[in-house]
Amino acid sequence: MRKTIAASAYSISARAIFDLISCMPQGRPPALTPALSQRERESSRRGQSPSPLWGEAGVRGLRGIHIVGLLGLKLAAAALLLTPAAHATDLLQAWQAAEQHDRELAVARAAHGAAEPQRRQASALWRPGVGMTAAAGWGHGESQMRGAQFSAPGMGTSNDVDFGTSVTGGTATRVALQASQPLYNPERRAQQQQLHLQADMGDLQWQAAQQAAMLRTVQQYLDLAVAQEALRLIDAQLDAVRRAAAEAQDRYDIGSAPITAVHEARAQEAQLQARRLAAQADLAIQRRQLADTTGLPVDALQARLPRATAPAEQALALWQERAAAANPGIRLQLLAADLARAEADKHRASAAPRLDLVAQAAQERLSGSGDYGSGARNKDTRAMLGVQLTVPLYTGGYRSAKEDESLARWNEAQARLDATREQVARQVHAAWLGQQAGAQQVQALQQALLASGARQDATRTGYEVGDRTLLDVLHADNDHAATQLALAQARSRLLVLQLQLAQLAGQLDEGVLRQAGASFMAPE
């Protein structure tokens, strides 16, 4: 449906051009008549016919140029009828594509995948642990027992009895099952806190990476839009200069203009050609960069320029307060300081006693031949359920050294936190001032554009009546195009500063981006 409407709009514009052409006079251009009427009158007084340049079938005269111009307008109108409307890429669409394709964001997404497993690790630290061991192999065992008491049914009781077992070569097996449940363990509690902090840091790093990628995509999108505008303005200048050069040549041919006007126009055309080559290269670079980020086809990328948007009427102190509370960089440094403190607590707690609920069951077998026969066999079965207390006594100074190292890391993290707060405050201040100044700059450039347009029209009128030179016209055209490009750049910078301020305050998301996308110009 959108394609049909856009194509209809182009068709209407083309028909309007055809209607305008059909109403235009087919003679000489009216704008050039005042400069040539005197020469015609002199020719008429001498009984000479007008210059062949004005003949009906002349191809070198100004009427021929006028006819060529009309033909060019008709061809342009036909091209509008045949060319489908170009669809500009929406800013939000570009971000949604970049969210799935941006390589830097993919790295951050992969790193963020470790956050949830870290939380599961923290929960698992206080769950029971169960293990089993089994072993089998060649075995040898001897045992001697003296002064024992022996009793058996029908044999009475005997004291001071000796017993002995011997398996000098046989098969040995061992099976053991053990389970434990931590009841009190300060070191494990500190480890659990560390894992939760690391998971929270992973979430914040992912949030910061998303906001950075969003701002990076916006910057690339606007760079492409400005590059498109620069090339469009140069193409428009080139068309005007070529027409001016042809007009200057025709005036020189009939003796109404000096050759310097031709040289000035040709020189300006050569300069614009050089600038156009640079603009084309820059446009290709910007388009490829955005294509790499979004994964969209290079040829399909058409960006739009933003309109002027007034900055939010919010005081600098409010933005500073928001950034201090929600800036991802500050929050990351806070968690880093807490993580360093938890590391110190872990090493301090490693000297504390630990209490565990334990359950154990084990069985050992040894069978084979020995000193007392060939069918010897020993079997030992044990089981235990209870609590186990572990008290670290001495680690050779390792624990205290690790604690001191962790405290030094905590002091470092505190210093980094203070430095980050100052840096973010400066960035918020700079972005806020840039936003205020940028809005005023856009307003000033809008007024300058109106003034340069009026100057351009006045200079062209002066050139037509002979009060201005062709060089004056070219300078006016250059200044007007430069003002147009400066306005586009200023509007783009203003939007980037507004989004950067939202990023510093931790508020940049798709909602903010959607609101910013509403301020973009409709495609021409």
Summary of the structure (lengths in Angstrom):
residues: 524
radius of gyration: 43.7
end to end distance: 18.1
largest distance: 167.0
contacts: 1546
relative contact order: 0.12
helix: 66%
strand: 17%
